[in-house]
Amino acid sequence: MEVIIAKPYGYCAGVANAISLAYKTKESNPNRKIVILGMLIHNEDSLLELKKAEIETIYQKGKDLLELIDEIEDGSIVILTAHGHKKEVENRLSARNLEFVDTTCPFVTLTFSEIAKSIKEGHDVIYIGKENHPEATAALSISSRVHLLDVSKQIIPEIKDESPLIINQTTFSHYEIERLINLVKDKYPKAKVFKSVCDASTRRQEALLSLPKETQLIYIVGGKNSNNAKTLFDMAKEHFPSAKVIAIQNQDDVKEKDLKGLNLVAISSGASTPKAISEAIKVKIESLVN
């Protein structure tokens, strides 16, 4: 059996930076409590490693970050996640005299800057994203003139501005975003477009689509909440209809029964999946079939 790992794989630059800043903060402040407000990245294995290093994650599904701040002990150093956050989060932390480290991905910061610029110029913004995703929540908090086009509902917002800015959450498929942009442009022909699918996501999507058509099984590796991993899963299902496509988190999810009789297996991973996990999955597959 041949086992292919789609490249690139491992952390993207934004995720690697967030992880590095968290560890450096702990190393520089060994006697202080370090807490991550929300999920630093959407990968459970990585968060477990951070916990082993005494870097705690404060997160509760359905609970706003502003509410979670009340649970943070005085004197803690707070790590803000790579997805971005509302400005009110920083204000609340400052009001409590809590020191914080911002790990927002530079590409996400660029997206937010473009939104703010458009608002300042007097235009509305149609933001293509996923409802309640932390990046989308942060983008919508910039102004009431930012309107969500939820990818799951695909209902185009009704606005008065004839030339709004169309922009998107960074973790989606370039191909899906293109289709939704065209739908918005049909309704608002004068709309301006800023495509903000991050390069790391795009390259992983292109690598997936470049896999041999005879691939019989594709493992999509990523955390349960990873949107870019979900995008890879949906793309694999669409473009490889004759292959089995299975979403897994790590090598423990690889089952021998799924590998029987196969000649070609591929591994594709999200931008927040550690390189070591993809490599461990390859080793596990080879050990089971040999």
C-alpha positions, 0 to 999 in steps of 0.5 A: 500500500502507498500512503501519501501525505498531502503537502504542505502540512503542519501548522501554518505560520499564524498558528505556529506564531500563536503556539510559540507566543503562548510557550514563550509567555510561560517561559518568561513568567514561570510563576504566573498563571497563564490562561488562553481565552477561548481556543487558541487554535482548533486542535484538541491535541495541541491544547492538551500539550499546552495544558501539560505546560501549565497553560490553561484554556478557558472556553465554554461553547455558547459562552461569550469571551466577555463572560469568560473573563470573569472566571480569570484569576487576578494577576493572570496573563491572558493569551488571546487567540489566533482568530481575532476578538472583539475590541471590548475583550481588550477593554474588559481585560484592561479594566481588570488590570489583566495583562494580555498577549494578542496572537491574532493571525496577521492575515486575520488582522488584515481582513479586519483592517479592510473592513474598518477602512470600508466602514470609514469610507461610508460603505457597508460590508457583507462578510461571508463566514460561519455564524458563531465562529470566533473570527466571524464574531470578531469581524461582526463586532467591528460595526453594525454595518458589517452583515453576515452572509452565513455559508450554511444559510446562504441568504444575502443580506438586504442593505441600502448600500449599492457598493458594499465591500464583500469580504470573507472568513479566512478559513473557507475554500477559495472555490466556495467563496468565489461562488458566493461572491458571484451570488452577492455580485448578482444582487449588488453589481457595484460591490467591491471584493476583497478575497481573504482566503488565507494562503495556507488554506488555499495551498492545502486545498490545492494539494488535496485536489492534486491527489491522484484520482485513484486514491481510495481513502482520504483521511482529513486530519483536524480538530472538531472545531477546525473550519479549514479541516471541515472545508477539506472534508467537504471538498474531498467528498465532492471531488473524490466521489469514489473514495472513502473520506474519513475525518479524524483527529489523530492516529488513534482514530485510524482503524484497520477495517478501513484499510483492508484491500486498499492500494492508495491512501492519502492524508490531508490536514488542516492548518492547525494540525501539528506535523507530528500527527500527520506523520504518526498517522502515516506510521500507524497505517503502514504498521497496520497493513504490514 
